[in-house]
Amino acid sequence: MIRQELRLLHEQAGRPTADRLKEQHADRCGHSVSRAALAAVPTGTAGLRWATVEAFIDACASYAESRRRPLPTHMIDMVRWRTGFDRTYGERPPPAGALPRRIGVVPRLADCFQTRTLVSDLTKATADSGTAVLTGTATRLLTGLGGVGKTQLAAHLAERLWQDKHLDLLVWISAASRAAVVTGYAQAAVDIAVAGARGVDTERDAARFHAWLTTTDRRWLIVLDDLTSAADLKGLWPPSRPSGRTIITTRMRGAALTGADRHMIQVGTFTIAEATEYLDSRLSEHPDLADDVAGIAADLSYLPLALSQATAFMIDEEVPCSEYRRR
């Protein structure tokens, strides 16, 4: 069943070849997987490894996005895919309460992710039980829009702390509504077996998880991505604890987000130097395409997301910067 769904995913993405999936997408997404393994996902009959399935899905999604035909969200939902994979192949999540543990899906880092000077600011802001609130600065043409890299910066720090074994618990929540935050907290309470949390009453389970955060000595990081209203965190702001860190990304700015141990970090577009470095790195294996890096950067107002999408299209379609600018 899962293999049939993977075939449909492959067809929906445009039937990219295994070579293209590996070299231009899986490798750039940070996956270590062979061409043969990727080729066997839609056509083979033997069992599958989750790492291969994850790489295949990420690569197909990246390929489709590079063609400006992104796949529907439900088709690349990793939680849904993992559930189906576990059901098919018998892999199971860690037992309830086991730590260290990750809850929620951390977005993958973009190709040739730029660390930027803001990475050190974010690290310092969360080092001593602090809360970092990442907001988007206003730009002349893109005021209020996303795409400046707030989520990517949060994902970078989260993954680095996890890989360096500085965390016992990593919770990533898409915080677009209070219901989403409550559900995320409640799920965390059940997953780590907080006393009394049984998945029956989400409000109470969320409160139990918040109480656990205020008393535990375990090292935790809570990421609340894309907060749209400060009121949604009433009674749910992660507490200030020596062992805890919090990152919140939002487009909001204002007094509602300020408070003790909360550090506002404004995230703008790339600087000229950062944009140039990003484009040079992204196109390093395709020097013939990099004939007007400065022009592309300026045309796209140095916006990280726009530059990522443009370079993906240029690489896949073999379109140089100068021609892309004329389109």
N, C-alpha and C positions, 0 to 999 in steps of 0.2 A: 504493500500500500504506500509506504513512504517513498519507495523508489519511483512509483508512478507519479507521485506528486512532484518529485524532483525532476522528472522528465518534463512535466507541464511547466515547471519553473524555468527550465532550460529553454523550452520553446517560446515562452512568454518573453524571455530576455532577448530573443533573437537568434538562438542556436549558435552561440559563440564557440569557436574551436577550443580544444583543450590547451593548445599552445597560447592562444590569446588570453584565455582565462588565467593561466599560470603566470605568464611573463608580464602582462599588462595590468592584472587585477589582483590575483591571489597574493603574489609576492609583494605588491605594493600595499596590500592590506595587512601585511605582517604575518601571513600564514606560511608555514613550512610544509609544503605538500608537493608531491611529484606530479608531472604531467599525466603519467599513466593512471594515477589514483583519481585525478579529476576526470579523465576520459571515461573511467569505469563507473562513475556515479550514475549517469543516466542509462548506460548500456549494459553494465555488468550484472552478474547474478549472485556473486558471493556477498558475504556480509559487509557492512560498512562500519567505519570508525567515525565517531562523532567529530573528531578534529577535521576529517576530510569533508564531511557533510557541511560543517560550519564554513570551511574555506570555500566550498562550491557555492553555497548560498551567497556569501559575501561577494565572491567574484562575479556571479551572475548579476547581482544587484548593482555592483560598480559598473559592469559592462553596459547594462541597460541605461544607467544614469548618464554614462558618457555619450550615449546615442540620443540623449535628451528624451528618452522614453522610459522614465523611472517605473519600477514595478510597484504595484499596489502595496500599501503598508502591510496588509494581512499576509501577503505572500512572502515577506521577509521577516516576519515576527519570529525571532529566535526562541522565545519562550514556547511558542506553539510547536515549532520544529523540534525542540528538545524533548517536549512532552511526547510527541509522536515517536521520536527515535527511541526513547526509553521504553515506551510501550512495545515497540517492535523488537528491539534487541536486548531488552532485559536489564539495561543499565539503570541504576537507581541513584537519586540524590543522597547526600550524606544524611545520616539519621538525625531526627529532630534534636535540636539543642547542640549539635556538634559545631565547634568553632576550631579554626577560623572558617568563615563562611561569607559568601557573596550573595546578596539578594537584589534582584533587579538586573536589568541589562545595561551595562556601560557601553555607550556608543563607541564604535571603533574609531581610531584616530585616522585622520585624513592622510592621503599619500603625502610624503615629504613634510610631515607636520613641523611647523616652525615653533621652537620653544618660546621665542619672544622674551623681552625683558619682563613682561608681566608674570612669567612663571615664578620667578624668585619672589615677587611681591605676594603672590598667592600662597606660596610655601610659608613665608614668614607670617602672614596673616592668620594661618591656621595652626602654626607650630605650638602655641601655648594655649590650647583649649579655646581658640578663637573661632569666630564665624566670619567667613569671607563672603561678601555679597558682590557678585559680578554684575555690573550694569553696562548697558551700551551707551557710549557717548554720542552726542548729536553730531552729525556730519551735514554738510551743506545740502547734499542731494539725497541722503539716505536716513534722515532723522526718523527714529522709531523703528526702523527695519531690523530684522535679524541678520545673521550671516557674518558678524564681526569676530566670531570664534569663542564666545563665552563657554559654550558646552564643550568645545574641544579642549580648552584650557583646564576645565574641571575634570574631564576624562583623563587627560594626561597626568594630572597630579594623582588622581584616584588609582590609576594603573601603576604608577611609579611607587606609591606607598604600599600597594598590595604586593607587587613583585619584590620589593625590598623587605617584605615581611614586617612592616610597621603597623599592620592592622590585624585585629582579630575578627572584625565585622565591617563589611563594606555594604552600605545600602544605597542604591540609586533609585530615585523616585521621580517620575515625570509629574511635576507639581502644578499642572495647569488648572486644577480645581481643588477645593477642600476635600471632596470625595476621594480624589486620587491620592492625596496625602494620607487621609485616614486609612484607605485601603492598603497603601504601602506599609504604613506602620503596623497595621493589624496583621498583615502577612508576615512581616518580620517577627512579630511577637510569637506567632504560631511556629515559624521555621526554627527559631532558636529556643523554643519551648519555655517561654516566659511563664511563670506560675499563673495558672488560671486561664491562659489563652488557649481556646479550643476552636476558634474559627466560627463561632456561633454568633457573636455580637461584635461587629467590627469596631464600633465606637469604644466599647470597653477594652477590646484587645489593643486598640491604638493607644488608649490611655495607659494600659499596662506596659506597653513598649516604652512610652515616654518616661514612665516612672522607672523602668529598668535602666534607661540611659542616665538618669540622675543619680543612680546608686552604684552602678557597676564600675569595676576597675579595669574591665576589658577595654582594649583599644578599639575605638570605633570611628568611622567616618560616615556621615550622612550627607548625601548630595541631593538637593531639591532643585531639579532642573526646570527652568522656564516658569517660575512663579509669576502668576498674573495678578494676585491680590494679596497684600500683606494680611488682610483679615482672615485669609484661609489658614493661616498658621496660629490663630488665636488659641492659646493653650497647648500648642504643638511645637513651638520653637524648640529646637534641640537645645538642651541645657549646656551651660558652660561647665566643663569638667576637665580635670587634668589629663584624662585619658581620651578625651573626645575631640573631634574636629567636625566642622560643618562648612559646606559650600552651598551657596544659593546663587543660581543664575536667574536673571530677570531683566526685562526691558524697563522696569519702573525705576524711578529715582524719587527720593523724598524722605521726609522725617519718619514715615511709617516703617522704614527699613533700618533706621539707626537705633543704637542702644549699646549697653555695656558689652564690651568684648566683640562688637561687630565692626568689621572693617570694610568700608566701601571701596571697591576697586573698579574704576571705570575702564571699560575695554573699547577701544576704538578700532579703526581699520589698521591694516599694516602701515608701517612707515614705508617710505620709498625704498629704503635699504632692505627692509624685511620682505617687501613684495618682490624686489629684484632677486633676492636670495632664494625665495620660494620658487619663482619661475625658473631660475637657473638650475635649481636642484631637480625640479619636476621634469624639465626638458633635457636633462643632462645626457640621456641616452638617445636623444633625438635632436642633435645640434642644428640640423638643417631646418627645424621648425622654429628655432629661437632667433628669428631675424629681426624682431622688433619687440623685445621684452618690455622696454620702457613704455612703448606706446600702448601695449595691452594693459599694463598695470594702471596707467593713467586713465584709459578709456573705461575701465571697470572700477575706478575710484578706490583702488587698493583694497577692495572688499575681499576678505579671505574666501568666502564661499563662492563668490563669482569667479575668482581666479582658479579655484579648484575645478569648477565645472567647465570652465573654458579650456583649461589644459587637458582635461580628460577627453573632451571632444576633439581637440587638435591632435592628440596622440592616436586616438582610435581612427580618425578619418584622415590622418596624415595631412593636416592643414596647417601651414605655417602662420606665425603671428600676423604677418602683413595681410595675408588673405583673410584671416579671421576678422581683422579689423574692417575689411571692406564689406563683409557680409551684413 
